[in-house]
Amino acid sequence: MSESVSHPPSPSATPVTGRGFHAMVKPIGPICNLDCKYCYYLEKEKLYPRNDRFRMPPEVLERYIREYIAAQPGPEVNFAWQGGEPTLLGVGFFEEVVALEKKYGDGRKITNALQTNGTRLDDAWGEFLAREGFLVGISIDGPPDLHNTWRVDKRGRDSSPEVLRGLEVLHKHGVETNTLTVLNRTNAAEPERVYDYLTRELGSKYLQFIPLVERKANTAARALELDLAPPPDPSRTAAKDEAEARVTPWSVLPSQFGEFLVRVFDRWVRRDVGQVFVQLFDVQLGHWMGSGPGLCVFAPTCGNAVAMEHNGDVYSCDHYVYPDFKLGNLMEAPLADLINQPRQVAFGDAKRDTLPRQCRECRYLFACHGECPKHRFIRSKHGEPGLNYLCEGYYRFFEHADPYFTAMARLIRQGRTASDIMPMVIEEDRRQAAAAPPNRNAPCPCGSGRKFKACCGKAATA
């Protein structure tokens, strides 16, 4: 599953003329040593010739690095390397990446983010990644039994032992890391267990939770001999797509997604604010503060984050790597020209222009903006096409978190820290528990993991 590594400053690549853009680069295309059952990218191999080597040629790599750096307006340039599994290319490939970045960097600060499944990491990788200051995202879906449900190797064997070994390599060498967890129908059912495993057992301080939503093959997919439906075209009505909106058995359910976010948030807001950084929570706190969107999925428009394949093919988005959304090839036109062409601008603007009435009238429009166009394939309560499949879940989370985000935003404006919310929430829990104590054998609402009678219940009756 390919997503963006998150916790450094958002990369920006703005041409001298035109608009800014970010590129997610796949130097080995969809090739991976794992066979994750839910992966939407593995089947993209069918879109290329059978004899394709799926390794970025030196001339494509050099041209990309040169043009991408030249397009940056500021002193810092961030590269994002994804897959497939990019470590299959070996350390030598990325040594060449760093050499080219230094060659064309012109004195600017260059940073790199690498998303990996972690299974091929060894000391050579650890030494290189630490030396060159790479930020590494590790894909891990929670405790081994939940992780291994969908994330297996080509022989169907559990991948968690090798992932954990790779994570140990990164920790050993002091590589900066975060974790990316794909929320599927299995692990989303156990929010506290997943969160506690990542934060307490693995020690992850930077977490991404990515909702998994894939649809079964429709007419468009069958024409391409693919098993998953392409996402709806944001520039056209979603009515036709909605008729075939059957999600896969591993896709997270909207209500389940909302419940996961609420329960993890309740854990986080009582004990981890300022210590653990959950990407979605941090981004939404920014929205409540009135700042701009920190993620493309929550921006009013999109189209500024493209995907580039191993051979230089550029697509509208990582989720839109299909023939209809190919913008061209880097070796045939400048990267900035491909991204600033009218069809890509229209692709991005359509996210805003095709919002159904239910979204436009929603009190949380500022926080969501319809989320990712990939997920907008169901009908609204007014019968309009183009509502986000996850709308129910997001609304549940926003409604629950609203008073907390409002309070945290107020604290920050007062010159305090967001973490000052924690004692306030715990004190309110105790007050309510004293007024109407819950089941004394139930888990304590403060998130300690102990029974109520041994925690806040004990304090309330002392």
N, C-alpha and C positions, 0 to 999 in steps of 0.2 A: 504494500500500500504506500503510495508516494504522496507525501505532504511536505509542507515547508517547515524547515527547522526554524524555531521561533524566537528565542529570547534576546538576540542582539537587536540593535536598532533596525527598523525596517529598511531593507535596501531600496535605494532609489537610483534610477538611471535616466536622467532627463536630458534629451538632446538640446543643443543650442536653440533649435527651433522645433516646435512640436510639443508633445506632452511626455511626462515621465513614464518609465516602464521598468519592470523587473522581469527577469527571465529565469525560469526553472529549467536547468539543463540536464539532459539525460544522455551522458556520454556513452552508455552501453545500451541505450534504448530500453526495451522491456525485459531484457534478459536477466534472470535471477536464479540463484541456487536454491531458493525455497519455492514451494508450490502452494502458497497460501490460498485456501479455497475461496476466499472472498475477494481476492485481488482483481481490480478492474483493469490493471495494466498489462498483465501477462499476455492476454489475448491480442494485444496490439501488434504482436509479432506477425500476425496474419496479414497486417496491412503492408508488409514489406516483402520483397522477394525472398524465396526460400534460401538462396545462396548468400544472403546479406550477412556480413561478418559482425554487424552490430558492435562496432568499435569506432569511435570518432576518429576520423583521419587527421593527421597532423595539420594539414592545411585548413581544415574546418575549425579545429581547436584554436589555431593561431589567429585566424580571422575573427572568430567570435571574441576572444579575449581582447584583441586590439580594438574592435568596434564597441564592445560593451564599456570598456574603460573610457574611450573617447567620448561616449555619450553622457558621462557623469558630470553634473554641474558642480558638485561639492568636493571636499577634500577626502571623502571616504567612499570606497567602492566595495560592495558586497557581492560575492558570487555564491550561488546555490547549486550544489551538485546532487542529483537524485538518480533514481533508477526506475525499474529494475534494481539491481544491486551494484552500485558503482565500485565497490571494493574488488569486484571481479577483474577490474582493469589492472590491478596491482599498484603498489606504491610508486613504481617508476612513472606511470602515467601522470600521477598527481605531482610528482617532482617536476615534470615538464610543465604542468599547469602553473606551479609557483614560479618557475623560471620565466615563463612568458609574462606572468603578471608583473614581475620585477622589470622585465624588458620594456613593457609598455606603460608601466605605472606612473611615470613622470613625477615621482616623488610623493604621490598620494598614498594614503593608507589603504591597503588591500586586505579584506577579510574574506574568509571562506566558511561556508556551512555545508556539511556533508550529512545526508540522511542515509542510514544503513540499518540492516537487520542485525549487524554485529557478529554474525557467525564466523566470519573469516578474519577477524581482527587478531593480530599477534603482536609481539614486541616490536617488530619492524614498523608496523602500522602505528603503534602507540608512540614510539619515538618520533616518527615523522609528524604525526598530527599534533603532538605537544610542541615540537620545535617550531612548526609553522603556524601555531595558534589557531587551528581549525576548531570550530564549534561543531560537535557531533551529536546528531539526534539518533537515539536508539529506539527502534520500533519494538514495543513490548506491550502486550495486552492484559497484563495483570499477573496473578499467581500462575505457576506452571500449568495447572489443570485447565484454567481458563484460556491462557495463551495458546496452549497446544490444541485446543478444540479446532482452530482454523489455521494456525500457522505451523505448517509441517514442511519437511524437505521433499525432494523429488521422489523419495522412496516411502513417503507417508510417515516418516519418523518424527517424533517430537523435536521441536527446534529450541525449546527453552534452555536446555543445558548449554548449548553453544552460545546462545544470546547472552546468558549470564556470565559465561567465561569471557566473552568479548567485552562486556561491561566492566569486568574486573581488570582487564588489560587497560582500558581507558582510565579507570581510577588509579591504577598503579602508576601510570605515567603522568597523571595530573591533567588529563585532557578535559576541557570544559564540555559538559554534556547536558542534554535534556532528554526526556522520554516522550514518545508519541504513542498514544493508546487509541486504537481504533475501537469505537464503541459499537459492538455488534449485539445481536439478540441474546447472546450467551453472557458475556461479561457485564453488560449493562444492567443485568438483573441483580448484581452484587456490588453496588456502589461503594459502600464503606470498606468492603474487603479489598477491592481494587485500589482505592485511594490509599488505604493504610499500607498495603503491600508496596506500592510505588514510593511512598514518602517515608515510611518507618523501616521497612526491610531493605529497600534498595537505596534509600537516602536521596531520592530525586527531589530537587528543589525547583525544577522548572518542568511543568507538565503541560502537554497538549492532549485534549480529548477530541477526537475527530469522529463525528457520526457517520456510520456506514449506511448508505442508502444506494442500493443498486436495483435496477428493474430487469425482469426476465426479458429475453429476446423478443423484439417486436419485428415488424416488417423491415424496418431500416437495418436492424441488426442481422437479420437473416440474409439480406442482400449482400452484406459484407462477410458472411459466414462467421459471425460473432455470437457469443452466448449471452451477452448483456446488451440491453437497449442503450443506444446513444442518448445523451441528455436532450431535453427539448431545446429547440432553437429559440433563444430569448427574443429574437426579432420577429418571430411569428407566433400566431396564436397557439396555445398549448392544447387546444381541444382534441386534435387528432392523437397526440401523445397520451392524453389523459385516458383515452379509451383503452389503452394498453398499459395502464399504470400498475401492473402487478409486480410487487417488490419480491426480491429473493428471500428465501427462508432465513438467511443470515442477517438481513437488514434490521437495524434497530427499529422498534416501534415508536411512534411519536410520543405516546404517553409514557413509555418506558424511558425514553431519552430525557423528557422533562423531569421525571422522578429521579433519575440518576443525577442530573445537575443539581436539583434541590438538595438531595441528601449529601452529596459531596460538598456543596456550598455550606451546608449547616455544620459539617465537620470543620471545614476551612475557616469559617468566620468566627469560630469559638476557640481555635487554638493555633492557627497557622498563618494568619495575615501578617505579611512582612517577612515571613520565613519561608513559605512555599508560594511559588508564583504559578498560578493556573492561568494559562493564556486567555481563555475565554472570560474569566472573572476580571483579569486586569484590563482587558479591552473594554468590557462593559462598564467598569468603574470609570474609565476614561470617557465613555459616552455620558454617564451621569454627571461628570465634571464639565461637560460641554465641549470636549476636545474632538478632533476629527477621528474617523474610523481607523483602528489599528490593524484591521484585517480586511482583505478585499471582499470577503463574503458579507460583511456588514456595512459596506460602503454604499452610497446611493447609486453609483454606477460602477461598472467594472471594465475589463478590457485592457488594463495596464499590467497584468501579470500573465505573460505568455509562457508557453512551453517550447523548448527546442530539442528536437531529436538528434540522435548521434550523427546523422548525415547532413545536418543543417536545416532540415525542415522545421518551419516555425508554425505553431498552431495558436489559436485564439486563447486557449487556456489548457492547463494540465488535464482537466476533465473533458476537454473538447478535442482530443486528438483523434479526429475523424476526417475523412476527405473533404467534407463540406466546410470544415473550419480551418483548412490549411491556408496560411497567408502567403506562403512562398518559401523560398530556400535562401539561406544566408549567402550561399555562393553565387546567387544570381541577382541579389539586390541587397542594399545596405539594411542592416537590422532595424535601424530607426525608421526607414522608409516602410518596411513591412508592417511595423507596429502602428504607424501613424496613418495608414491608408484608410479611406472612408469606410470600408466595410467593417474594419475593426472598431472604429469609433462608433459606428451604428450598433455593433454587437454590444459594446459596453453601455451605451445610452439606453438600449432596450430594457435593461434591468429596471431602470427607473420608469420608463415610459409605458411599460406593460403591467405595472403593478395593479392588481385587482382592487376594487373599492374597499374590501375588507382590510387590506393592508394600508391603504391611504388614510382610512379613518381610525386606525389602531393607535392607542395611546403609546405604544412602544415602537412606533415606526422609527423614531430616532435611534433606537438600539439595534434594529434588525434590517430595515430597508428590504424586506423580502428574502433575506439571506441569499444563498447561492442559487443562480438560475438553474443549475443542474437539478435541484430538488423541487422546482416549481412545476409540478405536473398533476396536481389535483384541483378540484373546483372549490371555490369559496362558498360561504353560506348564502351568497347572492346568486350562485350558479355560474359565476365567471371562471374561466380557466386561468391557470397560472398561479394558484396558491401554493405555498411551500408545503411539501409533505410533512415537514417537521414543525409546522406552525403551532399546533397544539402544545408540543413539548416546550418550545421557546416561550410561548405565552405563559405557561405554568411557571417556568423558571423566572422570567422577568417580574411577574406579579409577586412571587415569593421574595425575590431578592431586592425589590424596589426600596423598601424602607431601610434596608441595610446599606445599599449603595448610596441612598440619599444621606444617611447619617455619616458615612465615610467621607463623602464629598464635602459635607459641612465641616468635618474635623480638619480635612486638608486645607480648606479655605481659612480656617482659624489658625493655621500654622502648626497644627498638630499632625500626627501620623495616622494613617488608616488603621494601623494595628491597635489604636486606642479604642476601637470598636469592641474588641474582645472582652475586656472586663465588663463593659456595659451590657453585652449580650448575656454573659454568664450571670450577672447580677439579676437581670430580668428573668432568666430561667429559674433562679432560686426563688425569686418573689412569686412567680406563678406556681412553682412547685409547692411552696408553703401554703398558697391559697387553695390549690386544688391538686394535691399530689397524685401523680400517675401511679400505675402499677409498680409497687416497690421492687419487684423482681425484673422489671423491664430495664433495658439499657438506659443509662442516664442521658437526658437530652443535651447535656453540656458537651457530649462527644468524647468523654474520657475513656469509654470502652468498658467501664465498670457498671454494675447494677446501680439503679437509682438509690436503693436503700444504703449502699456502701459509699455513695458519693454525695451529690447535692441533697439527696433525701436525708442523709445523716447530718449534714451541716444545717439543714433547715429545721431539724427537730432538736438540735443540740441546745 
